[in-house]
Amino acid sequence: QFIKESFKSDYYIYYHVLYKSERFLKDKKPEGSELWHADGGPGTCMNLMICHSPLNKMNGAMKIIPWRESKSLLNKLYFEYKKIIREKKKEKGFANLNRLALREIKCALLEKFINEKSLNYFQPNSSNSGMIYAFRNNCVHAGGYTEVGHERFVSVMHIYPSTKKSTVEEKFRHAHNKIDGHPDINKFS
């Protein structure tokens, strides 16, 4: 019901991923979704997290920048990133920058902007498993970077509004494997 009320329509679960976050090495640096980022999908996408373990800073609970501040960060990121890419294109090694290297540049810029402004973020905290929370996929967020000896289990779903009505049973009747960054509009409208 929460999802339907948020969208003012029915919904479609595009994909579902179960994550286990655990760090074994003390000096391991954050990587991937542990870095500040925005998913970059359509603005209608809702990230819904179901926490199968308690949540706290020690086990890498998701950190989320509110939407208003995220928009400002992403605008600033766009212009700064374009400037850096123009400069890097002049260097010899630019052709060797792959998608991962380009993403790391964006993540580093976001972290720099967040630290410079000392931005506050939402980080859920619960001593019990079962917390559920949702946020826009384009809110700047980071999560899963645990302290050594701690672990976190979460399900992450990307959900979209849909004009097709279906029951909860129908929504969960098929697998929700991640096959692409965002769905074909014809699947859920």
Solvent accessible surface area in square Angstrom, and as a share of the most:
residue,aa,sasa,rsa
1,Q,148,0.66
2,F,123,0.51
3,I,21,0.11
4,K,74,0.31
5,E,95,0.43
6,S,58,0.37
7,F,40,0.17
8,K,169,0.71
9,S,40,0.26
10,D,8,0.04
11,Y,19,0.07
12,Y,41,0.16
13,I,6,0.03
14,Y,15,0.06
15,Y,11,0.04
16,H,68,0.30
17,V,38,0.22
18,L,115,0.57
19,Y,94,0.36
20,K,114,0.48
21,S,16,0.10
22,E,65,0.29
23,R,15,0.06
24,F,154,0.64
25,L,116,0.58
26,K,172,0.73
27,D,116,0.60
28,K,60,0.25
29,K,151,0.64
30,P,47,0.30
31,E,106,0.48
32,G,29,0.28
33,S,58,0.38
34,E,38,0.17
35,L,38,0.19
36,W,21,0.07
37,H,16,0.07
38,A,27,0.21
39,D,56,0.29
40,G,62,0.60
41,G,14,0.13
42,P,53,0.34
43,G,52,0.50
44,T,76,0.44
45,C,3,0.02
46,M,17,0.07
47,N,4,0.02
48,L,14,0.07
49,M,1,0.00
50,I,43,0.22
51,C,1,0.00
52,H,90,0.40
53,S,13,0.08
54,P,55,0.35
55,L,1,0.00
56,N,51,0.26
57,K,145,0.61
58,M,91,0.41
59,N,8,0.04
60,G,5,0.05
61,A,1,0.01
62,M,18,0.08
63,K,53,0.23
64,I,10,0.05
65,I,0,0.00
66,P,66,0.41
67,W,76,0.27
68,R,196,0.72
69,E,66,0.30
70,S,0,0.00
71,K,95,0.40
72,S,59,0.38
73,L,5,0.02
74,L,45,0.22
75,N,95,0.49
76,K,84,0.36
77,L,17,0.08
78,Y,118,0.45
79,F,141,0.59
80,E,47,0.21
81,Y,26,0.10
82,K,79,0.33
83,K,95,0.40
84,I,36,0.18
85,I,20,0.10
86,R,145,0.53
87,E,89,0.40
88,K,56,0.24
89,K,126,0.53
90,K,171,0.72
91,E,100,0.45
92,K,206,0.87
93,G,40,0.39
94,F,50,0.21
95,A,97,0.75
96,N,129,0.66
97,L,52,0.26
98,N,89,0.45
99,R,212,0.77
100,L,107,0.53
101,A,27,0.21
102,L,45,0.22
103,R,83,0.30
104,E,90,0.40
105,I,29,0.15
106,K,80,0.34
107,C,5,0.03
108,A,60,0.46
109,L,13,0.07
110,L,3,0.02
111,E,76,0.34
112,K,95,0.40
113,F,3,0.01
114,I,8,0.04
115,N,97,0.50
116,E,105,0.47
117,K,113,0.48
118,S,89,0.57
119,L,35,0.18
120,N,131,0.67
121,Y,87,0.33
122,F,105,0.44
123,Q,38,0.17
124,P,4,0.03
125,N,114,0.59
126,S,24,0.15
127,S,101,0.65
128,N,107,0.55
129,S,66,0.42
130,G,48,0.47
131,M,57,0.26
132,I,104,0.53
133,Y,23,0.09
134,A,33,0.26
135,F,21,0.09
136,R,118,0.43
137,N,1,0.01
138,N,22,0.11
139,C,6,0.04
140,V,0,0.00
141,H,6,0.03
142,A,1,0.01
143,G,6,0.06
144,G,5,0.04
145,Y,62,0.24
146,T,1,0.01
147,E,69,0.31
148,V,68,0.39
149,G,73,0.70
150,H,68,0.30
151,E,71,0.32
152,R,10,0.04
153,F,62,0.26
154,V,0,0.00
155,S,5,0.03
156,V,17,0.10
157,M,11,0.05
158,H,14,0.06
159,I,1,0.00
160,Y,2,0.01
161,P,33,0.21
162,S,6,0.04
163,T,108,0.63
164,K,109,0.46
165,K,180,0.76
166,S,35,0.23
167,T,73,0.43
168,V,90,0.52
169,E,118,0.53
170,E,71,0.32
171,K,11,0.05
172,F,104,0.43
173,R,175,0.64
174,H,96,0.43
175,A,70,0.55
176,H,21,0.09
177,N,104,0.54
178,K,114,0.48
179,I,133,0.68
180,D,88,0.46
181,G,41,0.40
182,H,96,0.43
183,P,15,0.10
184,D,81,0.42
185,I,108,0.55
186,N,112,0.57
187,K,105,0.44
188,F,16,0.07
189,S,63,0.41
